[in-house]
Amino acid sequence: MKKHISPSALARDDRFVRQTTEQRFADPRDSMEVGHVDPNAEDVADRARRRMHGIFVGEIQALEGAGRTAFDFGTDEVPFELKLDMARQCWDEARHCEISIKLAEHMGGELGEYVESTTLFEAACHNDPVFRLAGVNRALEGLAIDVFTQMREFGRSMGDPVLEYCEDYMLADEVTHVKMGSKWLRAVTEGDPERRKAALEFQKVVDGLFNFRGQRGEEADSPIQLARRFRTMAGFTDTEVDEIAEQSAKERAEVEAQRMADAILADA
């Protein structure tokens, strides 16, 4: 079995349309719908289905990524206990895939209905296992904490206990996955501050890719709320959460400034 495979080697049937990160920035429509799923919006059903499809493809890539990390590195490179945690995570992600498929059907969706972005698996392809932990288990699974918290509240507001409780069950697992990433990133880089610093910088890059042009934050009008309490439980420091919020706020201000500039030019 080949080690360190590329995203193009992921097995998919003809229902799926794949989109790399490079293609995603050329065409910003992504499999995970940007913004709050407003229960009062006219297109709420489509937006919710799009979000759920994005969650599903994130889960299947998280399964593939954790499996690759367990397989790609020997015990001379990572502790056996880390590989065991990744194998345990594979079981969780497989269960999340099954739940997400059933939820998509429950919401009237189907697999392949929206594009599949490969950004998560790309983050899981780094040659350094510590970077994988930072990019996948901390950055992207951290995003999952935010999204699942939001979807749980969406299910509650819509009076849909199936969606609410399924998201709650998966949220509990995501906290564990991020916590494992936090634990092993610190353990493996103990005594190597430069490697730890480089991994955390990579985490910030991945976080930046999923700031959705400033959509994440703690302000009341933020489309995606940062779930600080659950992130703290998973091993994030307050400083780390503050940095994500500040970067998102900066990007949001830049987007708004550009929007205003475009409006002025259009009226000129």
C-alpha positions as CSV (number, residue, x, y, z in Angstrom):
1,M,0.0,0.0,0.0
2,K,1.4,3.4,-1.1
3,K,2.3,5.9,1.6
4,H,1.8,9.7,1.4
5,I,-0.8,9.7,-1.4
6,S,-2.1,12.9,-3.1
7,P,-5.6,14.2,-2.9
8,S,-6.1,13.2,-6.5
9,A,-5.7,9.6,-5.5
10,L,-8.8,9.6,-3.2
11,A,-11.3,7.0,-4.2
12,R,-14.6,8.5,-5.3
13,D,-17.4,7.4,-7.7
14,D,-18.8,9.5,-10.5
15,R,-21.3,11.3,-8.2
16,F,-18.6,13.5,-6.8
17,V,-17.1,16.6,-8.3
18,R,-13.7,17.4,-6.8
19,Q,-12.3,20.9,-6.2
20,T,-8.7,21.6,-5.0
21,T,-7.9,24.5,-2.8
22,E,-6.3,26.3,-5.8
23,Q,-9.5,25.8,-7.7
24,R,-11.6,26.9,-4.7
25,F,-9.9,30.3,-4.6
26,A,-10.4,30.7,-8.4
27,D,-14.1,29.9,-7.8
28,P,-15.0,30.7,-4.2
29,R,-18.2,28.6,-4.1
30,D,-17.3,25.8,-1.7
31,S,-18.9,22.6,-0.6
32,M,-19.3,24.0,2.9
33,E,-21.8,26.9,2.6
34,V,-20.5,30.2,4.0
35,G,-22.6,32.0,6.5
36,H,-25.3,31.4,9.1
37,V,-28.1,29.0,8.1
38,D,-30.9,31.5,8.8
39,P,-34.2,29.7,9.6
40,N,-36.1,32.6,8.2
41,A,-34.2,32.8,4.8
42,E,-36.1,31.9,1.7
43,D,-33.4,29.4,0.6
44,V,-32.9,27.9,4.1
45,A,-33.5,24.3,2.9
46,D,-30.8,24.6,0.2
47,R,-28.3,26.3,2.5
48,A,-28.8,23.6,5.2
49,R,-28.4,20.8,2.6
50,R,-25.3,22.5,1.3
51,R,-23.8,22.8,4.8
52,M,-24.6,19.2,5.6
53,H,-23.0,18.0,2.3
54,G,-19.9,20.0,3.3
55,I,-19.9,18.3,6.7
56,F,-20.1,14.9,5.1
57,V,-17.1,15.4,2.8
58,G,-15.2,16.9,5.7
59,E,-15.9,13.8,7.7
60,I,-14.8,11.4,4.9
61,Q,-11.6,13.3,4.4
62,A,-11.0,13.4,8.1
63,L,-11.4,9.6,8.1
64,E,-8.9,9.3,5.2
65,G,-6.5,11.8,6.8
66,A,-6.4,10.1,10.2
67,G,-6.0,6.8,8.5
68,R,-3.1,8.1,6.5
69,T,-1.4,9.5,9.6
70,A,-1.7,6.2,11.3
71,F,-0.2,4.4,8.3
72,D,2.3,6.8,6.8
73,F,4.6,7.1,9.8
74,G,6.5,4.4,11.7
75,T,7.0,4.2,15.4
76,D,10.5,5.7,14.9
77,E,8.7,8.9,13.7
78,V,5.7,9.1,16.0
79,P,4.7,7.3,19.3
80,F,2.7,4.2,18.9
81,E,0.0,5.7,21.1
82,L,-0.4,8.6,18.6
83,K,-1.0,6.1,15.8
84,L,-3.5,4.3,18.1
85,D,-5.4,7.6,18.7
86,M,-5.5,8.2,14.9
87,A,-7.0,4.7,14.5
88,R,-9.6,5.4,17.1
89,Q,-10.4,8.7,15.4
90,C,-11.0,6.7,12.1
91,W,-13.8,4.8,13.9
92,D,-15.4,8.1,15.0
93,E,-15.1,9.6,11.5
94,A,-16.6,6.5,9.9
95,R,-19.6,6.8,12.3
96,H,-19.8,10.5,11.5
97,C,-20.0,9.7,7.8
98,E,-22.9,7.3,8.4
99,I,-24.7,9.9,10.5
100,S,-24.1,12.7,8.0
101,I,-25.4,10.6,5.1
102,K,-28.5,9.8,7.0
103,L,-28.9,13.5,8.0
104,A,-28.5,14.6,4.4
105,E,-31.3,12.2,3.4
106,H,-33.3,13.5,6.3
107,M,-32.9,17.0,4.9
108,G,-33.7,16.0,1.4
109,G,-30.2,16.0,0.0
110,E,-28.0,13.4,-1.7
111,L,-24.3,12.6,-2.1
112,G,-22.5,14.5,-4.8
113,E,-25.2,17.3,-4.9
114,Y,-22.5,19.9,-4.2
115,V,-18.8,20.2,-5.0
116,E,-16.2,18.4,-2.7
117,S,-13.3,20.7,-1.7
118,T,-10.2,18.7,-0.9
119,T,-8.6,21.3,1.4
120,L,-8.9,19.1,4.5
121,F,-7.1,16.2,3.0
122,E,-4.5,18.5,1.5
123,A,-3.7,19.6,5.1
124,A,-3.4,15.9,5.9
125,C,-0.8,15.3,3.2
126,H,2.1,17.2,4.9
127,N,5.3,15.2,5.3
128,D,5.6,16.2,8.9
129,P,3.1,14.4,11.2
130,V,3.1,17.4,13.6
131,F,1.9,19.7,10.8
132,R,-0.9,17.2,10.1
133,L,-2.0,17.4,13.7
134,A,-1.9,21.2,13.6
135,G,-3.6,21.6,10.3
136,V,-6.3,18.9,10.6
137,N,-6.8,18.1,14.3
138,R,-6.5,21.6,15.5
139,A,-7.4,24.0,12.7
140,L,-10.1,22.0,10.7
141,E,-11.5,19.9,13.6
142,G,-11.6,23.2,15.5
143,L,-13.7,24.6,12.7
144,A,-15.9,21.5,13.0
145,I,-16.5,22.4,16.7
146,D,-17.8,25.9,15.6
147,V,-19.9,24.5,12.7
148,F,-21.4,21.6,14.7
149,T,-22.3,23.9,17.6
150,Q,-24.1,26.2,15.1
151,M,-25.9,23.3,13.4
152,R,-27.0,21.9,16.7
153,E,-28.6,25.3,17.5
154,F,-30.1,25.5,14.0
155,G,-31.7,22.1,14.6
156,R,-33.0,23.3,17.9
157,S,-34.4,26.5,16.4
158,M,-36.1,24.5,13.6
159,G,-37.7,22.1,16.1
160,D,-35.7,19.2,14.5
161,P,-34.5,16.9,17.3
162,V,-32.9,14.5,14.8
163,L,-30.5,17.2,13.6
164,E,-30.0,18.7,17.0
165,Y,-29.0,15.5,18.8
166,C,-26.9,14.1,15.9
167,E,-24.9,17.3,15.8
168,D,-24.5,17.2,19.6
169,Y,-23.2,13.6,19.5
170,M,-20.7,14.5,16.7
171,L,-19.7,17.7,18.5
172,A,-18.6,15.7,21.6
173,D,-16.3,13.6,19.3
174,E,-14.8,16.7,17.7
175,V,-13.8,18.1,21.0
176,T,-11.9,14.8,21.7
177,H,-10.2,14.9,18.3
178,V,-9.0,18.5,18.8
179,K,-7.8,17.6,22.3
180,M,-5.8,14.7,20.8
181,G,-4.2,17.0,18.3
182,S,-3.4,19.5,21.1
183,K,-1.9,16.8,23.3
184,W,0.3,15.2,20.6
185,L,1.5,18.4,19.0
186,R,2.9,19.5,22.3
187,A,4.2,16.0,23.2
188,V,6.0,15.4,19.9
189,T,7.6,18.8,19.8
190,E,8.7,18.9,23.4
191,G,12.2,20.2,23.3
192,D,11.9,21.4,19.7
193,P,10.4,24.9,19.9
194,E,11.2,25.7,16.3
195,R,9.3,22.7,15.0
196,R,6.3,23.6,17.2
197,K,6.4,27.2,16.1
198,A,6.4,26.2,12.4
199,A,3.5,23.8,13.0
200,L,1.4,26.4,14.7
201,E,2.2,28.8,11.9
202,F,0.9,26.2,9.5
203,Q,-2.2,25.9,11.6
204,K,-2.8,29.7,11.2
205,V,-2.5,29.3,7.4
206,V,-5.1,26.6,7.4
207,D,-7.3,28.6,9.8
208,G,-7.0,31.5,7.4
209,L,-8.3,29.4,4.5
210,F,-11.4,28.8,6.5
211,N,-12.1,32.2,7.8
212,F,-14.6,32.5,5.0
213,R,-13.5,36.1,4.3
214,G,-14.1,37.1,7.9
215,Q,-17.3,35.1,8.5
216,R,-16.1,33.6,11.8
217,G,-16.1,35.5,15.1
218,E,-17.7,36.1,18.5
219,E,-19.7,39.2,17.6
220,A,-23.5,38.6,17.7
221,D,-23.8,39.2,13.9
222,S,-20.9,36.7,13.0
223,P,-22.3,34.2,10.5
224,I,-20.2,31.4,12.1
225,Q,-19.7,31.8,15.9
226,L,-16.5,30.7,17.5
227,A,-17.4,28.1,20.1
228,R,-14.9,29.4,22.7
229,R,-16.1,27.1,25.6
230,F,-15.8,23.9,23.5
231,R,-12.5,25.0,22.0
232,T,-11.1,25.7,25.5
233,M,-12.2,22.2,26.5
234,A,-10.3,20.8,23.5
235,G,-7.0,22.5,24.5
236,F,-7.1,25.9,22.8
237,T,-5.8,28.8,24.8
238,D,-7.8,32.0,25.1
239,T,-5.0,33.7,23.1
240,E,-5.4,31.2,20.3
241,V,-9.1,31.8,20.0
242,D,-8.5,35.6,20.3
243,E,-6.1,35.4,17.3
244,I,-8.6,33.5,15.1
245,A,-11.3,36.1,16.0
246,E,-9.0,39.0,15.4
247,Q,-7.8,37.7,12.0
248,S,-11.4,37.0,11.0
249,A,-12.4,40.5,12.0
250,K,-9.6,42.0,10.0
251,E,-10.6,40.1,6.9
252,R,-14.2,41.0,7.4
253,A,-13.3,44.7,7.6
254,E,-11.2,44.4,4.4
255,V,-14.1,42.7,2.6
256,E,-16.5,45.5,3.7
257,A,-14.1,48.2,2.7
258,Q,-13.7,46.6,-0.7
259,R,-17.5,46.3,-1.0
260,M,-17.9,50.0,-0.2
261,A,-15.2,51.0,-2.7
262,D,-16.9,48.9,-5.4
263,A,-20.2,50.6,-4.7
264,I,-18.6,54.1,-4.9
265,L,-17.0,53.2,-8.2
266,A,-20.2,51.8,-9.5
267,D,-22.1,55.0,-8.7
268,A,-19.3,57.3,-10.1
